[in-house]
């Protein structure tokens, strides 16, 4: 049966799914199989295959599940009695046809450029009869170059960086009258040619596939000017490398990849010291370290303390090792954020709980010493063992408390992660509705932003999300809807039962730090 001709099919037609039965050795990256998860068979795509302890293991992503649930599974959890989906083969023919079209367009453009150059050279030569070019002085492509009697910029030697569309003639003596005629007659055409060449180059750049690649050094340099967002897509899609970590009395399963040393990838359990954040692959090493480790709190200044939590301020330039260990730990639970090892331009604010053994890290947020975009948070994280206990809201509230002391409007670095967006939306909603319900401010966006240190965009985003903006009498007004009022009442009832923890601004002992130019950047 002849293959079906797909050249006339629309570009948006989905590729046909190729299904079939497979054996374990036939499985490869990109194949979709049914794997067991929580007692059910779920469709999963194989992202990586490794042999661990002599047995094949598969790193899979479950369809319609969040990426943080990706995991390594054994071969026993894959159901080979059901058909698998093979990845669609690459369309080589389309690539070839596209390449040939681009080549033909490029050839036609170069031919046009040659014709324009030839006509230009012909016009500049005026030694023969009026309107009749001297054929001996024209450089025809494919023939040996001949000395030209015409002057002008195109007849001078060009540097290696300029693009030459025709064969360059040899430099010869040129009469002054011919030079003047050449300049006068070719100035307009020369300007037009420059415009055309620029337009052609722009079109070619758009048509060419993007091959921009960020090396590790380029990535670090890029992060210095754009906060902590990663631009390298390969860093986002890397396979999770640690199975489990032990921190204090908690055993945690990581969510994402973190650039720990390669030898830790084979360890069943990585031990993390909850005070100095050092990491160890064997229990014996960890026990010996704990006997020697004297640190009982983050190595910074305690700037806030109440009956529940403490906050420490750590300078990334003064405590590089500790802050790098914190970044490695946090990268296990943050997908699109990364600081690598350039921690000098950042301050870290760590929230801890206290007991007789010391201050235990609960969460943190980092902040640029000088943010050009006005961000008051770069990365923010509550460790998984302390999530869903209200600590995230305290971290967000503390970041805005610092912005109030600075007398600035602040906003978190965008884009936010899914959990981060939920946390910020809840905080923004609760803060704005509380102010409006108590009547502490007039119903306008600017005053709400000034009272809360929130930017106008964040206030508007919250009001639009709650459907609280109305247009009346040629202006926007803020309306407390019945749904918002009921939600606020339910929240107050819940707080009466469980209690509410908040940041007490009077217990914050802190002044905005002032840095020299050298302390804001990388400095060995």
C-alpha positions in Angstrom: 0.0 0.0 0.0 1.5 3.3 -1.1 2.1 5.9 1.7 -0.4 8.6 1.9 0.6 12.0 0.4 0.4 14.6 3.2 1.9 17.5 1.3 -1.5 19.2 0.8 -2.8 18.6 4.4 -3.2 21.7 6.6 -0.3 22.4 8.9 -2.4 22.1 12.0 -3.4 18.5 11.4 -2.4 16.4 14.4 0.0 13.6 13.9 -1.5 10.1 13.9 -0.9 8.1 17.1 1.1 5.0 16.5 0.1 2.2 19.0 1.4 -1.3 19.5 2.6 -3.8 22.0 6.2 -3.6 23.3 8.6 -5.6 25.4 10.7 -4.1 28.1 13.9 -3.8 26.0 12.0 -2.0 23.3 10.9 0.9 25.5 12.7 4.2 24.8 12.4 7.8 25.7 9.2 9.4 24.4 7.1 6.2 24.6 3.8 6.6 26.5 2.9 3.6 28.7 0.5 2.7 31.4 2.1 2.8 34.8 0.8 2.1 38.3 0.3 5.1 40.5 -1.6 5.1 43.8 -3.2 1.7 42.9 -4.4 2.9 39.5 -3.1 2.6 35.9 -2.1 6.1 34.6 -0.8 7.0 31.2 2.8 8.2 31.5 5.5 9.4 29.2 9.0 8.0 29.6 11.5 10.9 30.0 14.7 9.1 30.9 15.9 5.5 31.3 18.8 4.4 33.7 20.1 1.2 35.0 20.3 1.3 38.8 21.7 -1.6 40.8 21.6 -3.7 37.7 17.9 -3.1 37.0 16.3 -0.7 34.5 14.4 2.3 36.0 12.2 4.8 34.1 11.6 8.4 34.9 8.0 9.2 33.9 5.7 12.1 33.7 2.0 11.3 34.3 -0.4 12.9 31.8 -2.7 15.6 33.3 -0.6 15.6 36.5 1.7 18.3 37.7 5.4 18.0 36.9 6.4 17.8 40.6 4.8 14.3 40.6 7.2 13.0 38.1 9.1 10.0 39.5 11.5 7.1 39.0 9.6 3.8 38.7 10.7 0.2 38.4 9.9 -2.0 35.4 7.3 -3.9 37.5 5.1 -0.9 37.7 4.7 -0.7 33.9 1.8 -2.6 32.4 3.1 -4.2 29.1 -0.2 -6.1 28.6 -1.7 -2.9 27.2 -0.7 -1.1 24.0 1.9 1.7 24.2 2.1 4.9 22.1 5.2 5.3 20.1 6.6 8.9 19.5 5.8 10.3 16.0 8.7 10.1 13.6 10.3 13.3 12.5 8.9 14.8 9.2 12.1 14.8 7.2 10.3 15.6 3.9 8.8 18.8 5.2 12.1 19.9 6.5 13.7 19.3 3.2 11.0 21.2 1.3 11.2 24.1 3.7 15.0 24.2 3.4 14.7 24.2 -0.4 12.2 27.0 -0.4 14.4 29.1 1.9 17.4 28.4 -0.4 15.4 29.4 -3.5 14.3 32.6 -1.8 17.9 33.4 -0.8 19.0 32.7 -4.4 16.4 35.0 -5.8 17.3 37.8 -3.4 21.0 37.5 -4.2 20.2 37.6 -7.9 18.2 40.8 -7.4 21.1 42.3 -5.4 23.5 41.4 -8.3 21.2 43.0 -10.8 20.9 46.2 -8.7 24.7 46.4 -8.4 25.2 45.9 -12.1 22.7 48.6 -13.0 24.3 50.9 -10.5 27.8 50.3 -11.9 26.5 50.8 -15.5 24.9 54.1 -14.5 28.1 55.3 -13.0 30.2 54.8 -16.1 29.8 57.7 -18.4 32.7 57.5 -20.8 30.8 56.3 -23.9 27.9 57.8 -25.7 25.1 59.3 -23.6 23.1 56.5 -22.1 25.4 53.8 -23.4 27.5 52.0 -20.8 31.0 50.9 -21.5 30.8 47.2 -21.5 34.5 46.8 -20.9 34.2 48.5 -17.5 31.3 46.4 -16.2 32.1 43.5 -13.9 30.0 40.6 -15.0 29.6 37.7 -12.5 31.5 34.6 -13.6 34.1 36.6 -15.5 37.5 37.9 -14.4 37.2 41.4 -12.8 38.4 44.3 -14.9 39.6 47.8 -13.8 36.8 50.2 -13.4 36.8 53.8 -14.6 34.1 54.8 -12.2 34.7 56.0 -8.7 32.5 55.8 -5.6 32.5 53.8 -2.4 31.7 50.5 -4.1 35.0 50.5 -6.0 37.2 50.9 -2.9 38.5 47.9 -1.1 36.0 46.6 1.6 36.7 45.3 5.0 36.2 41.6 5.7 33.1 42.4 7.7 31.1 43.9 4.8 28.9 41.7 2.5 30.0 41.8 -1.1 27.4 40.8 -3.7 29.6 41.3 -6.8 33.2 40.7 -7.6 35.3 43.6 -6.2 37.3 45.4 -8.9 40.9 46.3 -8.6 41.7 49.8 -7.3 42.8 52.2 -10.0 43.3 55.8 -10.6 40.0 57.6 -10.9 39.4 61.1 -12.5 37.9 63.6 -10.1 35.0 64.3 -12.4 34.1 60.6 -12.5 34.2 60.5 -8.7 31.8 63.4 -8.4 29.4 61.9 -10.9 29.5 58.5 -9.2 28.7 60.0 -5.8 25.9 62.2 -7.1 24.3 59.6 -9.3 24.6 56.7 -6.8 23.7 58.2 -3.4 20.0 57.6 -3.7 20.5 54.0 -5.0 23.1 53.3 -2.4 20.7 54.4 0.4 18.0 52.2 -1.1 20.3 49.3 -1.3 21.2 49.7 2.4 17.6 49.7 3.3 16.9 46.6 1.2 19.8 44.8 2.6 18.8 45.5 6.2 15.2 44.4 5.4 16.5 41.2 3.8 18.7 40.5 6.8 15.8 41.0 9.2 13.6 38.7 7.2 16.4 36.0 7.0 16.9 36.3 10.8 13.2 35.7 11.4 13.1 32.8 9.0 16.1 31.1 10.5 15.5 28.8 13.4 16.5 30.1 16.8 19.8 28.6 17.8 20.5 30.7 20.8 22.1 28.7 23.5 22.9 29.8 27.0 26.1 28.3 28.5 26.5 28.2 32.2 28.6 31.3 32.3 26.1 33.2 30.0 23.3 32.0 32.2 25.0 33.4 35.4 25.8 36.7 33.6 22.1 36.9 32.4 20.9 36.3 36.0 22.8 39.2 37.2 20.7 41.6 35.1 17.3 39.9 35.3 16.8 38.6 38.8 16.7 34.9 39.5 14.6 33.7 36.5 16.3 31.0 34.4 16.4 31.4 30.6 17.8 28.0 29.9 15.0 25.7 29.0 17.2 22.6 29.6 17.6 23.6 33.2 13.8 23.6 33.6 13.3 20.2 32.0 16.1 18.3 33.7 15.3 15.0 35.3 15.0 14.9 39.1 18.2 13.4 40.5 17.6 12.8 44.2 15.3 10.1 45.6 14.7 11.3 49.1 16.3 13.6 51.6 16.3 13.6 55.4 16.2 17.0 57.2 15.8 17.0 60.9 13.0 14.6 61.8 11.5 14.7 58.4 12.0 12.5 55.3 11.1 14.4 52.2 10.7 13.4 48.5 12.0 16.1 46.2 10.0 17.6 43.4 12.5 18.8 40.8 16.2 18.6 39.8 18.8 20.3 41.8 22.5 20.5 40.8 23.9 18.5 43.8 27.1 16.6 43.0 26.6 13.6 40.6 27.5 11.0 43.2 24.4 11.8 45.3 22.2 10.6 42.4 22.8 6.9 43.4 22.2 7.4 47.1 18.9 6.1 48.4 18.8 8.9 51.1 20.6 12.2 51.2 21.1 13.6 54.7 20.8 17.4 55.0 21.9 19.2 58.2 19.0 21.4 59.2 21.3 24.1 60.7 24.3 24.4 58.3 22.4 22.8 55.3 25.4 20.6 54.5 24.6 17.4 52.6 25.9 13.9 53.0 25.4 10.6 51.1 26.0 8.2 54.0 24.5 8.1 57.5 27.9 7.6 59.1 29.3 10.8 57.6 26.2 12.7 58.7 26.4 11.4 62.3 30.1 12.5 62.5 29.1 15.9 61.1 26.3 16.5 63.6 28.8 15.7 66.5 31.0 18.6 65.2 28.5 21.1 63.9 28.0 24.0 66.3 25.6 26.1 64.3 22.1 26.4 66.0 20.5 29.1 63.8 21.0 30.7 60.3 24.3 32.6 60.2 22.9 36.1 60.2 21.2 38.9 62.2 18.0 38.1 64.0 15.8 41.0 63.0 12.4 39.8 64.2 11.2 37.6 67.1 7.8 36.9 68.5 6.3 34.0 70.5 6.0 31.9 67.3 8.8 32.5 64.8 12.0 34.4 64.3 13.4 36.0 61.1 17.1 36.1 60.2 18.8 38.4 57.6 21.7 36.8 55.8 23.9 38.6 53.3 24.8 36.3 50.3 28.2 37.9 50.0 29.2 37.3 53.6 27.8 33.8 53.9 28.3 32.3 50.5 28.5 28.6 51.5 25.4 28.6 53.6 23.4 30.6 51.0 24.6 28.3 48.2 23.5 25.3 50.2 20.1 27.0 50.8 19.8 27.5 47.0 20.6 23.8 46.3 17.9 22.8 48.9 15.3 25.2 47.6 15.9 24.2 43.9 14.5 20.7 44.9 11.1 22.3 45.3 11.2 25.3 42.8 11.0 24.6 39.1 11.6 27.8 37.2 13.7 29.6 39.8 17.4 29.3 40.2 20.3 31.3 41.6 23.1 28.9 40.8 26.1 30.0 42.8 25.8 33.8 42.3 24.4 34.7 45.7 26.3 37.9 46.2 23.6 40.3 44.9 20.9 38.8 47.2 19.8 39.1 50.8 18.1 36.0 52.3 15.4 36.3 55.0 14.9 33.0 56.8 11.9 32.2 59.0 12.6 29.7 61.8 10.7 28.1 64.7 12.5 27.8 68.0 12.9 25.0 70.6 15.5 23.8 73.0 17.6 22.3 70.2 17.9 25.6 68.2 16.2 27.5 65.4 14.7 25.2 62.7 14.4 26.5 59.1 10.8 26.7 58.0 11.0 28.8 54.8 12.7 31.8 53.3 12.6 34.5 50.6 15.4 36.1 48.8 15.6 39.7 47.7 17.9 41.6 45.4 20.0 44.3 47.1 19.2 46.6 44.2 16.3 45.7 42.0 15.8 47.7 38.9 12.2 46.4 38.5 11.3 47.2 42.1 10.8 43.5 43.1 10.7 42.9 46.9 10.9 39.1 46.5 13.1 37.0 44.1 12.5 33.5 45.4 10.1 32.4 48.1 9.6 28.9 49.5 8.0 27.2 52.5 9.6 23.8 53.0 7.2 20.9 52.2 7.1 19.7 55.8 5.7 23.1 57.0 3.3 23.8 54.2 -0.5 24.3 54.7 0.2 25.7 58.2 0.0 29.4 57.5 3.8 30.0 57.2 3.6 31.1 53.6 1.3 33.9 54.4 3.7 35.1 57.2 6.6 35.1 54.7 4.6 37.2 52.2 3.4 39.6 55.0 7.0 40.0 56.2 8.3 40.9 52.7 5.7 43.7 52.5 6.5 44.8 56.1 10.1 45.4 54.9 8.8 47.3 51.9 6.8 49.6 54.3 10.0 50.3 56.2 11.8 51.2 53.0 8.9 53.4 51.9 8.6 51.6 48.6 5.9 49.7 46.7 6.9 46.1 46.2 5.9 43.1 44.1 7.2 39.5 43.7 9.3 38.6 40.7 7.1 37.3 37.8 6.1 34.8 36.7 5.0 33.2 39.9 4.9 29.4 40.3 1.4 27.8 40.7 1.6 27.5 44.5 3.2 31.0 44.7 0.4 32.5 42.7 -2.2 30.9 44.9 -0.4 32.1 48.1 -0.1 35.7 46.8 -3.6 35.9 45.6 -4.9 34.7 48.9 -2.8 37.3 50.8 -3.7 40.2 48.4 -7.4 39.3 48.6 -7.4 39.1 52.4 -5.4 42.3 52.9 -7.5 44.5 50.5 -10.9 43.2 51.6 -9.9 43.7 55.3 -9.0 47.3 54.6 -12.2 48.0 52.7 -14.4 46.2 55.2 -12.9 48.1 58.1 -13.2 51.4 56.3 -9.5 52.3 56.9 -9.1 53.6 53.3 -11.1 55.2 50.6 -12.0 52.9 47.7 -9.3 53.9 45.3 -6.4 51.9 43.9 -3.7 54.4 44.8 -4.5 54.6 48.4 -4.9 50.9 48.7 -1.4 50.5 47.2 0.1 53.1 49.6 -1.4 51.4 52.7 -0.3 47.9 51.8 3.0 48.7 49.9 1.5 46.8 46.9 2.0 48.0 43.4 -1.0 49.4 41.4 -0.8 46.4 39.0 -1.2 43.9 41.9 -4.1 45.8 43.4 -5.9 46.0 40.0 -5.1 42.3 39.4 -6.7 41.4 42.7 -9.8 43.5 42.2 -10.3 42.2 38.7 -9.9 38.6 39.9 -12.5 39.2 42.6 -14.8 41.0 40.1 -14.8 44.1 42.3 -14.3 46.7 39.6 -17.3 48.4 38.0 -17.5 51.3 35.5 -19.9 54.0 36.5 -20.2 57.7 35.5 -17.1 57.6 33.3 -14.9 56.2 36.0 -14.0 52.9 37.7 -15.4 52.2 41.2 -14.6 49.4 43.6 -17.6 47.4 44.8 -17.7 44.8 47.6 -19.8 42.0 46.1 -21.9 39.6 48.1 -19.6 36.7 47.3 -16.6 38.6 48.6 -18.4 39.6 51.8 -19.5 36.0 52.5 -16.0 34.7 51.9 -14.6 37.3 54.3 -17.1 36.3 57.0 -16.2 32.6 56.5 -12.5 33.5 56.9 -13.2 35.4 60.1 -15.1 32.4 61.6 -12.2 30.1 60.7 -9.8 32.5 62.4 -11.8 32.5 65.6 -11.5 28.7 65.8 -7.9 28.2 64.6 -6.5 31.6 65.5 -4.6 34.0 63.2 -0.9 34.7 63.3 0.4 38.0 62.0 3.6 40.0 61.8 3.9 42.6 64.6 5.6 45.6 63.1 6.8 46.8 66.5 8.9 43.7 67.0 10.8 44.3 63.7 14.2 45.7 64.6 15.6 46.6 61.1 16.7 49.5 59.0 17.1 49.3 55.2 20.7 48.3 54.5 22.9 50.5 52.3 25.5 48.7 50.1 28.5 49.9 48.1 28.7 49.0 44.4 31.2 46.2 45.1 29.0 44.5 47.7 26.1 44.3 45.3 27.8 42.2 42.7 29.9 39.1 42.4 33.2 39.5 44.2 35.7 36.8 45.0 
